[in-house]
């Protein structure tokens, strides 16, 4: 290896920025949820859009997800689903999704109010693919279920999915953001003045064990 290549490598290592939250360094999208490796700038993506977006944004999403378990007496033996919560600054997002339902089936999503009472988050109709979804986003003027101000208040509360006749299909609990895995990213660009070569360098730390990645 020629000496200038060694110099370039040293410059890369020296110029690599301190790691910050996912999406805050370099060209990462500030609206990319944890685990989304899409590039692009930041911006306020519409609800459900997990890709990179335009400029702007006010930090990165913190996200946690838990599975809903099918009740032993469920009249739908294929149904499955999950609960997902996200937070970014003051913006809060709560989502419940049921899958593999009969197309056109009506289901009700209920959330515990903190006093052992179940409060309805509404009735939803499964689409042609058998999916029914409730997504409540305070960034769009929506209100979180059961009168909660933040998704952190909902952590641990029961969630039910019931059919139009009231039979229990799925149940579970709202996950805690405290259990969300660490995902950090830093990115920079280095140019060798002698050769004109430019190299983009990215370093990531992800997962609960802090797995590290170096990419150029």
C-alpha positions, 0 to 999 in steps of 0.5 A, a space after each residue: 500500500 502506498 503511503 498516501 493510502 495509509 494517510 487516507 486511512 488515518 484521515 478517515 479514522 480521525 475524521 469519523 464523527 462522534 456517534 449520535 442518535 440514528 439519523 442525526 449525522 451526515 446524510 441519514 434521514 432524521 425520520 428513519 426509524 431505528 433499524 431503517 438503513 435508507 439514506 436520504 435527508 430528514 423531514 417529517 414523513 407521513 404516518 406509516 412512511 419509514 423511508 428517508 425523506 426530505 430536509 428538516 426533522 427534529 431528531 430520530 424516532 425511538 420505537 418498540 414493538 410487541 406481538 399480540 398473542 392469539 387467544 386459545 378460544 379465538 374464533 379466527 385460528 390464523 389471526 396475528 398482530 402487533 402493537 408498536 409505539 414511537 416517540 420523537 420529541 413531543 410527537 407520539 405514535 401508537 399503532 395496533 395491527 391485526 393480520 390474516 383476518 377475513 377480508 371485510 371483517 370488523 374488529 375492535 381495538 381496546 386498550 387498558 385505561 390504567 385502572 383495569 378498564 378496557 377502553 375502545 380505540 375504535 372499530 376497523 375493517 380488514 382490507 382485501 389482504 386481511 389487515 386492519 390497523 389503527 394508527 394514532 399520531 399526535 403529530 397529525 392532531 390525533 390523541 393517544 388511546 385511554 387518555 394517555 399523554 405519551 406512549 410511555 404512559 401506555 407501557 405495560 397496559 393490556 391491548 385486546 383485539 375483538 371481533 364484531 361479536 365481542 369474541 377475543 381474537 388477540 391480546 398483548 401489552 403495550 411495549 416500553 420504549 425503555 427496552 428499545 435497542 440502542 442504534 447509533 450512527 455517525 457518517 462523514 466524507 473524506 477527500 484525498 487532496 493528492 488523488 482527489 479520491 472521496 470516500 464516504 465513511 459510516 460507523 454504526 452501533 446497534 442492538 442490545 449488545 452494541 454490535 459495531 459496523 464500519 462501512 466505506 
